[in-house]
């Protein structure tokens, strides 16, 4: 039996929340994510590693923003996408310092 997994990636970025949201939307487009719910920022992503649901939340902290991305699906998709998002967000955060 295979059970669904959840992977959470969190990154603080030293820029405003609007810029972070634009970057997150860009990263999702790189994986051809399909919007499922605009109100809840939920996407569906298909990869060679499988299908996963991705959602994100951005908290504005005055001059900085923290983005939390959640990936849910069957292995190995959550780990694969979690690693991808972690790398992309870390690189973006480094570029904003």
PDB file as gemmi writes it, atoms N, CA and C in Angstrom:
CRYST1    1.000    1.000    1.000  90.00  90.00  90.00 P 1                      
ATOM      1  N   UNK A   1       0.838  -1.198   0.000  1.00  0.00           N  
ATOM      2  CA  UNK A   1       0.000   0.000   0.000  1.00  0.00           C  
ATOM      3  C   UNK A   1       0.875   1.250   0.000  1.00  0.00           C  
ATOM      4  N   UNK A   2       0.483   2.191  -0.806  1.00  0.00           N  
ATOM      5  CA  UNK A   2       1.196   3.460  -0.870  1.00  0.00           C  
ATOM      6  C   UNK A   2       0.275   4.536  -0.306  1.00  0.00           C  
ATOM      7  N   UNK A   3       0.804   5.351   0.595  1.00  0.00           N  
ATOM      8  CA  UNK A   3      -0.002   6.413   1.180  1.00  0.00           C  
ATOM      9  C   UNK A   3       0.466   7.768   0.665  1.00  0.00           C  
ATOM     10  N   UNK A   4      -0.464   8.711   0.675  1.00  0.00           N  
ATOM     11  CA  UNK A   4      -0.131  10.064   0.253  1.00  0.00           C  
ATOM     12  C   UNK A   4       0.868  10.677   1.219  1.00  0.00           C  
ATOM     13  N   UNK A   5       1.734  11.511   0.668  1.00  0.00           N  
ATOM     14  CA  UNK A   5       2.721  12.213   1.484  1.00  0.00           C  
ATOM     15  C   UNK A   5       2.507  13.708   1.347  1.00  0.00           C  
ATOM     16  N   UNK A   6       2.951  14.436   2.361  1.00  0.00           N  
ATOM     17  CA  UNK A   6       2.900  15.901   2.328  1.00  0.00           C  
ATOM     18  C   UNK A   6       4.308  16.415   2.595  1.00  0.00           C  
ATOM     19  N   UNK A   7       4.721  17.361   1.770  1.00  0.00           N  
ATOM     20  CA  UNK A   7       6.036  17.985   1.927  1.00  0.00           C  
ATOM     21  C   UNK A   7       5.821  19.487   1.992  1.00  0.00           C  
ATOM     22  N   UNK A   8       6.394  20.138   3.001  1.00  0.00           N  
ATOM     23  CA  UNK A   8       6.242  21.580   3.172  1.00  0.00           C  
ATOM     24  C   UNK A   8       7.600  22.245   3.031  1.00  0.00           C  
ATOM     25  N   UNK A   9       7.617  23.337   2.263  1.00  0.00           N  
ATOM     26  CA  UNK A   9       8.830  24.114   2.041  1.00  0.00           C  
ATOM     27  C   UNK A   9       8.528  25.539   2.490  1.00  0.00           C  
ATOM     28  N   UNK A  10       9.399  26.086   3.346  1.00  0.00           N  
ATOM     29  CA  UNK A  10       9.200  27.455   3.820  1.00  0.00           C  
ATOM     30  C   UNK A  10      10.462  28.255   3.571  1.00  0.00           C  
ATOM     31  N   UNK A  11      10.284  29.500   3.115  1.00  0.00           N  
ATOM     32  CA  UNK A  11      11.443  30.346   2.816  1.00  0.00           C  
ATOM     33  C   UNK A  11      11.101  31.804   3.108  1.00  0.00           C  
ATOM     34  N   UNK A  12      11.996  32.488   3.798  1.00  0.00           N  
ATOM     35  CA  UNK A  12      11.841  33.927   4.033  1.00  0.00           C  
ATOM     36  C   UNK A  12      12.618  34.655   2.948  1.00  0.00           C  
ATOM     37  N   UNK A  13      11.989  35.673   2.363  1.00  0.00           N  
ATOM     38  CA  UNK A  13      12.610  36.444   1.288  1.00  0.00           C  
ATOM     39  C   UNK A  13      12.566  37.918   1.671  1.00  0.00           C  
ATOM     40  N   UNK A  14      13.694  38.595   1.533  1.00  0.00           N  
ATOM     41  CA  UNK A  14      13.789  40.006   1.917  1.00  0.00           C  
ATOM     42  C   UNK A  14      13.303  40.917   0.790  1.00  0.00           C  
ATOM     43  N   UNK A  15      12.027  40.826   0.476  1.00  0.00           N  
ATOM     44  CA  UNK A  15      11.390  41.709  -0.503  1.00  0.00           C  
ATOM     45  C   UNK A  15       9.895  41.695  -0.225  1.00  0.00           C  
ATOM     46  N   UNK A  16       9.147  42.527  -0.943  1.00  0.00           N  
ATOM     47  CA  UNK A  16       7.721  42.633  -0.652  1.00  0.00           C  
ATOM     48  C   UNK A  16       6.941  41.403  -1.131  1.00  0.00           C  
ATOM     49  N   UNK A  17       5.788  41.202  -0.536  1.00  0.00           N  
ATOM     50  CA  UNK A  17       4.974  40.005  -0.794  1.00  0.00           C  
ATOM     51  C   UNK A  17       4.528  39.904  -2.250  1.00  0.00           C  
ATOM     52  N   UNK A  18       4.256  41.032  -2.907  1.00  0.00           N  
ATOM     53  CA  UNK A  18       3.820  40.993  -4.311  1.00  0.00           C  
ATOM     54  C   UNK A  18       4.908  40.417  -5.216  1.00  0.00           C  
ATOM     55  N   UNK A  19       6.151  40.812  -4.974  1.00  0.00           N  
ATOM     56  CA  UNK A  19       7.266  40.293  -5.771  1.00  0.00           C  
ATOM     57  C   UNK A  19       7.439  38.797  -5.531  1.00  0.00           C  
ATOM     58  N   UNK A  20       7.284  38.377  -4.284  1.00  0.00           N  
ATOM     59  CA  UNK A  20       7.414  36.953  -3.954  1.00  0.00           C  
ATOM     60  C   UNK A  20       6.306  36.160  -4.635  1.00  0.00           C  
ATOM     61  N   UNK A  21       5.084  36.694  -4.611  1.00  0.00           N  
ATOM     62  CA  UNK A  21       3.974  35.987  -5.247  1.00  0.00           C  
ATOM     63  C   UNK A  21       4.197  35.857  -6.748  1.00  0.00           C  
ATOM     64  N   UNK A  22       4.698  36.900  -7.379  1.00  0.00           N  
ATOM     65  CA  UNK A  22       5.000  36.830  -8.819  1.00  0.00           C  
ATOM     66  C   UNK A  22       6.035  35.747  -9.096  1.00  0.00           C  
ATOM     67  N   UNK A  23       7.051  35.650  -8.236  1.00  0.00           N  
ATOM     68  CA  UNK A  23       8.077  34.632  -8.425  1.00  0.00           C  
ATOM     69  C   UNK A  23       7.493  33.232  -8.241  1.00  0.00           C  
ATOM     70  N   UNK A  24       6.659  33.040  -7.218  1.00  0.00           N  
ATOM     71  CA  UNK A  24       6.053  31.729  -6.981  1.00  0.00           C  
ATOM     72  C   UNK A  24       5.195  31.324  -8.180  1.00  0.00           C  
ATOM     73  N   UNK A  25       4.433  32.258  -8.731  1.00  0.00           N  
ATOM     74  CA  UNK A  25       3.618  31.966  -9.915  1.00  0.00           C  
ATOM     75  C   UNK A  25       4.514  31.569 -11.094  1.00  0.00           C  
ATOM     76  N   UNK A  26       5.647  32.234 -11.232  1.00  0.00           N  
ATOM     77  CA  UNK A  26       6.606  31.899 -12.295  1.00  0.00           C  
ATOM     78  C   UNK A  26       7.148  30.475 -12.112  1.00  0.00           C  
ATOM     79  N   UNK A  27       7.524  30.138 -10.870  1.00  0.00           N  
ATOM     80  CA  UNK A  27       8.071  28.805 -10.595  1.00  0.00           C  
ATOM     81  C   UNK A  27       7.020  27.737 -10.888  1.00  0.00           C  
ATOM     82  N   UNK A  28       5.770  27.994 -10.511  1.00  0.00           N  
ATOM     83  CA  UNK A  28       4.700  27.039 -10.799  1.00  0.00           C  
ATOM     84  C   UNK A  28       4.511  26.875 -12.309  1.00  0.00           C  
ATOM     85  N   UNK A  29       4.639  27.972 -13.045  1.00  0.00           N  
ATOM     86  CA  UNK A  29       4.481  27.879 -14.503  1.00  0.00           C  
ATOM     87  C   UNK A  29       5.602  27.049 -15.130  1.00  0.00           C  
ATOM     88  N   UNK A  30       6.792  27.043 -14.512  1.00  0.00           N  
ATOM     89  CA  UNK A  30       7.893  26.221 -15.013  1.00  0.00           C  
ATOM     90  C   UNK A  30       7.550  24.738 -14.955  1.00  0.00           C  
ATOM     91  N   UNK A  31       6.668  24.353 -14.032  1.00  0.00           N  
ATOM     92  CA  UNK A  31       6.238  22.956 -13.897  1.00  0.00           C  
ATOM     93  C   UNK A  31       4.864  22.732 -14.531  1.00  0.00           C  
ATOM     94  N   UNK A  32       4.407  23.696 -15.332  1.00  0.00           N  
ATOM     95  CA  UNK A  32       3.114  23.601 -16.015  1.00  0.00           C  
ATOM     96  C   UNK A  32       1.967  23.313 -15.047  1.00  0.00           C  
ATOM     97  N   UNK A  33       1.993  23.968 -13.903  1.00  0.00           N  
ATOM     98  CA  UNK A  33       0.946  23.791 -12.894  1.00  0.00           C  
ATOM     99  C   UNK A  33      -0.379  24.326 -13.419  1.00  0.00           C  
ATOM    100  N   UNK A  34      -1.456  23.602 -13.101  1.00  0.00           N  
ATOM    101  CA  UNK A  34      -2.800  23.985 -13.535  1.00  0.00           C  
ATOM    102  C   UNK A  34      -3.561  24.481 -12.311  1.00  0.00           C  
ATOM    103  N   UNK A  35      -4.074  25.700 -12.404  1.00  0.00           N  
ATOM    104  CA  UNK A  35      -4.806  26.302 -11.294  1.00  0.00           C  
ATOM    105  C   UNK A  35      -6.093  25.535 -11.017  1.00  0.00           C  
ATOM    106  N   UNK A  36      -6.293  25.135  -9.755  1.00  0.00           N  
ATOM    107  CA  UNK A  36      -7.505  24.435  -9.336  1.00  0.00           C  
ATOM    108  C   UNK A  36      -8.423  25.358  -8.549  1.00  0.00           C  
ATOM    109  N   UNK A  37      -7.848  26.231  -7.712  1.00  0.00           N  
ATOM    110  CA  UNK A  37      -8.625  27.158  -6.895  1.00  0.00           C  
ATOM    111  C   UNK A  37      -7.817  28.429  -6.689  1.00  0.00           C  
ATOM    112  N   UNK A  38      -8.250  29.518  -7.329  1.00  0.00           N  
ATOM    113  CA  UNK A  38      -7.541  30.786  -7.181  1.00  0.00           C  
ATOM    114  C   UNK A  38      -7.681  31.332  -5.767  1.00  0.00           C  
ATOM    115  N   UNK A  39      -8.820  31.119  -5.153  1.00  0.00           N  
ATOM    116  CA  UNK A  39      -9.064  31.644  -3.803  1.00  0.00           C  
ATOM    117  C   UNK A  39      -8.117  31.013  -2.782  1.00  0.00           C  
ATOM    118  N   UNK A  40      -7.750  29.762  -2.986  1.00  0.00           N  
ATOM    119  CA  UNK A  40      -6.878  29.060  -2.032  1.00  0.00           C  
ATOM    120  C   UNK A  40      -5.474  28.804  -2.594  1.00  0.00           C  
ATOM    121  N   UNK A  41      -5.156  29.382  -3.750  1.00  0.00           N  
ATOM    122  CA  UNK A  41      -3.850  29.194  -4.380  1.00  0.00           C  
ATOM    123  C   UNK A  41      -3.489  27.716  -4.503  1.00  0.00           C  
ATOM    124  N   UNK A  42      -4.410  26.920  -5.040  1.00  0.00           N  
ATOM    125  CA  UNK A  42      -4.187  25.485  -5.200  1.00  0.00           C  
ATOM    126  C   UNK A  42      -3.959  25.141  -6.669  1.00  0.00           C  
ATOM    127  N   UNK A  43      -2.947  24.325  -6.898  1.00  0.00           N  
ATOM    128  CA  UNK A  43      -2.563  23.921  -8.246  1.00  0.00           C  
ATOM    129  C   UNK A  43      -2.416  22.420  -8.318  1.00  0.00           C  
ATOM    130  N   UNK A  44      -2.526  21.907  -9.546  1.00  0.00           N  
ATOM    131  CA  UNK A  44      -2.289  20.492  -9.813  1.00  0.00           C  
ATOM    132  C   UNK A  44      -1.079  20.424 -10.736  1.00  0.00           C  
ATOM    133  N   UNK A  45      -0.132  19.551 -10.388  1.00  0.00           N  
ATOM    134  CA  UNK A  45       1.103  19.445 -11.159  1.00  0.00           C  
ATOM    135  C   UNK A  45       1.321  17.993 -11.565  1.00  0.00           C  
ATOM    136  N   UNK A  46       1.588  17.786 -12.853  1.00  0.00           N  
ATOM    137  CA  UNK A  46       1.933  16.460 -13.365  1.00  0.00           C  
ATOM    138  C   UNK A  46       3.403  16.468 -13.755  1.00  0.00           C  
ATOM    139  N   UNK A  47       4.152  15.482 -13.266  1.00  0.00           N  
ATOM    140  CA  UNK A  47       5.560  15.344 -13.610  1.00  0.00           C  
ATOM    141  C   UNK A  47       5.818  13.891 -14.003  1.00  0.00           C  
ATOM    142  N   UNK A  48       7.026  13.623 -14.444  1.00  0.00           N  
ATOM    143  CA  UNK A  48       7.404  12.237 -14.741  1.00  0.00           C  
ATOM    144  C   UNK A  48       7.439  11.403 -13.469  1.00  0.00           C  
ATOM    145  N   UNK A  49       7.518  12.071 -12.335  1.00  0.00           N  
ATOM    146  CA  UNK A  49       7.555  11.392 -11.029  1.00  0.00           C  
ATOM    147  C   UNK A  49       6.158  11.174 -10.456  1.00  0.00           C  
ATOM    148  N   UNK A  50       5.130  11.692 -11.144  1.00  0.00           N  
ATOM    149  CA  UNK A  50       3.753  11.527 -10.669  1.00  0.00           C  
ATOM    150  C   UNK A  50       3.019  12.853 -10.546  1.00  0.00           C  
ATOM    151  N   UNK A  51       1.804  12.767 -10.028  1.00  0.00           N  
ATOM    152  CA  UNK A  51       0.929  13.923  -9.896  1.00  0.00           C  
ATOM    153  C   UNK A  51       0.916  14.392  -8.447  1.00  0.00           C  
ATOM    154  N   UNK A  52       0.788  15.720  -8.261  1.00  0.00           N  
ATOM    155  CA  UNK A  52       0.723  16.263  -6.903  1.00  0.00           C  
ATOM    156  C   UNK A  52      -0.125  17.526  -6.884  1.00  0.00           C  
ATOM    157  N   UNK A  53      -0.679  17.826  -5.717  1.00  0.00           N  
ATOM    158  CA  UNK A  53      -1.387  19.082  -5.490  1.00  0.00           C  
ATOM    159  C   UNK A  53      -0.432  20.012  -4.755  1.00  0.00           C  
ATOM    160  N   UNK A  54      -0.365  21.251  -5.223  1.00  0.00           N  
ATOM    161  CA  UNK A  54       0.537  22.234  -4.637  1.00  0.00           C  
ATOM    162  C   UNK A  54      -0.278  23.456  -4.219  1.00  0.00           C  
ATOM    163  N   UNK A  55      -0.028  23.928  -3.018  1.00  0.00           N  
ATOM    164  CA  UNK A  55      -0.651  25.175  -2.576  1.00  0.00           C  
ATOM    165  C   UNK A  55       0.428  26.025  -1.926  1.00  0.00           C  
ATOM    166  N   UNK A  56       0.171  27.336  -1.870  1.00  0.00           N  
ATOM    167  CA  UNK A  56       1.148  28.210  -1.221  1.00  0.00           C  
ATOM    168  C   UNK A  56       0.443  29.308  -0.442  1.00  0.00           C  
ATOM    169  N   UNK A  57       1.169  29.831   0.543  1.00  0.00           N  
ATOM    170  CA  UNK A  57       0.680  30.913   1.384  1.00  0.00           C  
ATOM    171  C   UNK A  57       1.842  31.879   1.581  1.00  0.00           C  
ATOM    172  N   UNK A  58       1.557  33.178   1.504  1.00  0.00           N  
ATOM    173  CA  UNK A  58       2.592  34.185   1.683  1.00  0.00           C  
ATOM    174  C   UNK A  58       2.188  35.094   2.839  1.00  0.00           C  
ATOM    175  N   UNK A  59       3.109  35.234   3.797  1.00  0.00           N  
ATOM    176  CA  UNK A  59       2.881  36.125   4.935  1.00  0.00           C  
ATOM    177  C   UNK A  59       3.789  37.332   4.795  1.00  0.00           C  
ATOM    178  N   UNK A  60       3.188  38.516   4.783  1.00  0.00           N  
ATOM    179  CA  UNK A  60       3.933  39.763   4.651  1.00  0.00           C  
ATOM    180  C   UNK A  60       4.398  40.207   6.030  1.00  0.00           C  
ATOM    181  N   UNK A  61       5.693  40.476   6.155  1.00  0.00           N  
ATOM    182  CA  UNK A  61       6.251  40.890   7.442  1.00  0.00           C  
ATOM    183  C   UNK A  61       6.959  42.231   7.313  1.00  0.00           C  
ATOM    184  N   UNK A  62       6.353  43.166   6.592  1.00  0.00           N  
ATOM    185  CA  UNK A  62       6.918  44.505   6.451  1.00  0.00           C  
ATOM    186  C   UNK A  62       8.331  44.528   5.888  1.00  0.00           C  
ATOM    187  N   UNK A  63       8.466  44.531   4.586  1.00  0.00           N  
ATOM    188  CA  UNK A  63       9.771  44.548   3.939  1.00  0.00           C  
ATOM    189  C   UNK A  63      10.333  43.168   3.654  1.00  0.00           C  
ATOM    190  N   UNK A  64       9.690  42.157   4.192  1.00  0.00           N  
ATOM    191  CA  UNK A  64      10.096  40.781   3.929  1.00  0.00           C  
ATOM    192  C   UNK A  64       8.825  39.942   3.838  1.00  0.00           C  
ATOM    193  N   UNK A  65       8.948  38.774   3.271  1.00  0.00           N  
ATOM    194  CA  UNK A  65       7.793  37.887   3.144  1.00  0.00           C  
ATOM    195  C   UNK A  65       8.247  36.451   3.371  1.00  0.00           C  
ATOM    196  N   UNK A  66       7.365  35.670   3.961  1.00  0.00           N  
ATOM    197  CA  UNK A  66       7.638  34.253   4.151  1.00  0.00           C  
ATOM    198  C   UNK A  66       6.654  33.470   3.305  1.00  0.00           C  
ATOM    199  N   UNK A  67       7.177  32.631   2.432  1.00  0.00           N  
ATOM    200  CA  UNK A  67       6.324  31.807   1.580  1.00  0.00           C  
ATOM    201  C   UNK A  67       6.381  30.367   2.096  1.00  0.00           C  
ATOM    202  N   UNK A  68       5.205  29.756   2.190  1.00  0.00           N  
ATOM    203  CA  UNK A  68       5.092  28.363   2.596  1.00  0.00           C  
ATOM    204  C   UNK A  68       4.397  27.609   1.469  1.00  0.00           C  
ATOM    205  N   UNK A  69       5.072  26.628   0.909  1.00  0.00           N  
ATOM    206  CA  UNK A  69       4.503  25.822  -0.162  1.00  0.00           C  
ATOM    207  C   UNK A  69       4.276  24.404   0.365  1.00  0.00           C  
ATOM    208  N   UNK A  70       3.106  23.859   0.072  1.00  0.00           N  
ATOM    209  CA  UNK A  70       2.759  22.514   0.502  1.00  0.00           C  
ATOM    210  C   UNK A  70       2.519  21.649  -0.731  1.00  0.00           C  
ATOM    211  N   UNK A  71       3.163  20.496  -0.768  1.00  0.00           N  
ATOM    212  CA  UNK A  71       3.029  19.549  -1.879  1.00  0.00           C  
ATOM    213  C   UNK A  71       2.437  18.262  -1.326  1.00  0.00           C  
ATOM    214  N   UNK A  72       1.314  17.824  -1.901  1.00  0.00           N  
ATOM    215  CA  UNK A  72       0.673  16.582  -1.468  1.00  0.00           C  
ATOM    216  C   UNK A  72       0.499  15.660  -2.656  1.00  0.00           C  
ATOM    217  N   UNK A  73       0.825  14.387  -2.462  1.00  0.00           N  
ATOM    218  CA  UNK A  73       0.661  13.413  -3.524  1.00  0.00           C  
ATOM    219  C   UNK A  73       1.302  12.093  -3.139  1.00  0.00           C  
ATOM    220  N   UNK A  74       1.361  11.202  -4.101  1.00  0.00           N  
ATOM    221  CA  UNK A  74       1.962   9.889  -3.882  1.00  0.00           C  
ATOM    222  C   UNK A  74       3.434   9.924  -4.270  1.00  0.00           C  
ATOM    223  N   UNK A  75       4.270   9.200  -3.512  1.00  0.00           N  
ATOM    224  CA  UNK A  75       5.711   9.194  -3.793  1.00  0.00           C  
ATOM    225  C   UNK A  75       5.991   8.729  -5.227  1.00  0.00           C  
ATOM    226  N   UNK A  76       7.037   9.261  -5.839  1.00  0.00           N  
ATOM    227  CA  UNK A  76       8.050  10.179  -5.324  1.00  0.00           C  
ATOM    228  C   UNK A  76       7.766  11.647  -5.630  1.00  0.00           C  
ATOM    229  N   UNK A  77       6.577  11.993  -6.131  1.00  0.00           N  
ATOM    230  CA  UNK A  77       6.276  13.365  -6.555  1.00  0.00           C  
ATOM    231  C   UNK A  77       6.467  14.420  -5.460  1.00  0.00           C  
ATOM    232  N   UNK A  78       5.978  14.224  -4.226  1.00  0.00           N  
ATOM    233  CA  UNK A  78       6.153  15.278  -3.217  1.00  0.00           C  
ATOM    234  C   UNK A  78       7.614  15.608  -2.918  1.00  0.00           C  
ATOM    235  N   UNK A  79       8.466  14.586  -2.816  1.00  0.00           N  
ATOM    236  CA  UNK A  79       9.886  14.842  -2.556  1.00  0.00           C  
ATOM    237  C   UNK A  79      10.545  15.538  -3.741  1.00  0.00           C  
ATOM    238  N   UNK A  80      10.234  15.076  -4.941  1.00  0.00           N  
ATOM    239  CA  UNK A  80      10.805  15.664  -6.152  1.00  0.00           C  
ATOM    240  C   UNK A  80      10.425  17.142  -6.272  1.00  0.00           C  
ATOM    241  N   UNK A  81       9.131  17.442  -6.142  1.00  0.00           N  
ATOM    242  CA  UNK A  81       8.679  18.826  -6.265  1.00  0.00           C  
ATOM    243  C   UNK A  81       9.120  19.667  -5.072  1.00  0.00           C  
ATOM    244  N   UNK A  82       9.112  19.084  -3.876  1.00  0.00           N  
ATOM    245  CA  UNK A  82       9.578  19.812  -2.696  1.00  0.00           C  
ATOM    246  C   UNK A  82      11.022  20.256  -2.846  1.00  0.00           C  
ATOM    247  N   UNK A  83      11.866  19.361  -3.340  1.00  0.00           N  
ATOM    248  CA  UNK A  83      13.272  19.712  -3.573  1.00  0.00           C  
ATOM    249  C   UNK A  83      13.392  20.802  -4.632  1.00  0.00           C  
ATOM    250  N   UNK A  84      12.593  20.708  -5.678  1.00  0.00           N  
ATOM    251  CA  UNK A  84      12.612  21.715  -6.747  1.00  0.00           C  
ATOM    252  C   UNK A  84      12.223  23.083  -6.190  1.00  0.00           C  
ATOM    253  N   UNK A  85      11.108  23.152  -5.458  1.00  0.00           N  
ATOM    254  CA  UNK A  85      10.645  24.433  -4.910  1.00  0.00           C  
ATOM    255  C   UNK A  85      11.626  24.979  -3.878  1.00  0.00           C  
ATOM    256  N   UNK A  86      12.204  24.107  -3.052  1.00  0.00           N  
ATOM    257  CA  UNK A  86      13.171  24.557  -2.042  1.00  0.00           C  
ATOM    258  C   UNK A  86      14.377  25.212  -2.727  1.00  0.00           C  
ATOM    259  N   UNK A  87      14.889  24.595  -3.772  1.00  0.00           N  
ATOM    260  CA  UNK A  87      16.041  25.139  -4.496  1.00  0.00           C  
ATOM    261  C   UNK A  87      15.701  26.468  -5.149  1.00  0.00           C  
ATOM    262  N   UNK A  88      14.559  26.520  -5.838  1.00  0.00           N  
ATOM    263  CA  UNK A  88      14.154  27.757  -6.529  1.00  0.00           C  
ATOM    264  C   UNK A  88      13.968  28.910  -5.537  1.00  0.00           C  
ATOM    265  N   UNK A  89      13.287  28.644  -4.430  1.00  0.00           N  
ATOM    266  CA  UNK A  89      13.029  29.698  -3.443  1.00  0.00           C  
ATOM    267  C   UNK A  89      14.306  30.138  -2.740  1.00  0.00           C  
ATOM    268  N   UNK A  90      15.195  29.206  -2.442  1.00  0.00           N  
ATOM    269  CA  UNK A  90      16.461  29.559  -1.789  1.00  0.00           C  
ATOM    270  C   UNK A  90      17.306  30.425  -2.718  1.00  0.00           C  
ATOM    271  N   UNK A  91      17.367  30.074  -3.991  1.00  0.00           N  
ATOM    272  CA  UNK A  91      18.118  30.869  -4.962  1.00  0.00           C  
ATOM    273  C   UNK A  91      17.523  32.272  -5.082  1.00  0.00           C  
ATOM    274  N   UNK A  92      16.204  32.363  -5.094  1.00  0.00           N  
ATOM    275  CA  UNK A  92      15.528  33.663  -5.191  1.00  0.00           C  
ATOM    276  C   UNK A  92      15.814  34.493  -3.929  1.00  0.00           C  
ATOM    277  N   UNK A  93      15.719  33.872  -2.764  1.00  0.00           N  
ATOM    278  CA  UNK A  93      15.986  34.592  -1.509  1.00  0.00           C  
ATOM    279  C   UNK A  93      17.418  35.118  -1.489  1.00  0.00           C  
ATOM    280  N   UNK A  94      18.369  34.305  -1.949  1.00  0.00           N  
ATOM    281  CA  UNK A  94      19.766  34.732  -2.001  1.00  0.00           C  
ATOM    282  C   UNK A  94      19.952  35.928  -2.938  1.00  0.00           C  
ATOM    283  N   UNK A  95      19.209  35.948  -4.021  1.00  0.00           N  
ATOM    284  CA  UNK A  95      19.345  37.036  -5.000  1.00  0.00           C  
ATOM    285  C   UNK A  95      18.744  38.343  -4.498  1.00  0.00           C  
ATOM    286  N   UNK A  96      17.916  38.290  -3.471  1.00  0.00           N  
ATOM    287  CA  UNK A  96      17.256  39.487  -2.959  1.00  0.00           C  
ATOM    288  C   UNK A  96      17.996  40.126  -1.778  1.00  0.00           C  
ATOM    289  N   UNK A  97      19.131  39.571  -1.393  1.00  0.00           N  
ATOM    290  CA  UNK A  97      19.852  40.100  -0.225  1.00  0.00           C  
ATOM    291  C   UNK A  97      20.790  41.210  -0.611  1.00  0.00           C  
TER     292      UNK A  97                                                      
END                                                                             
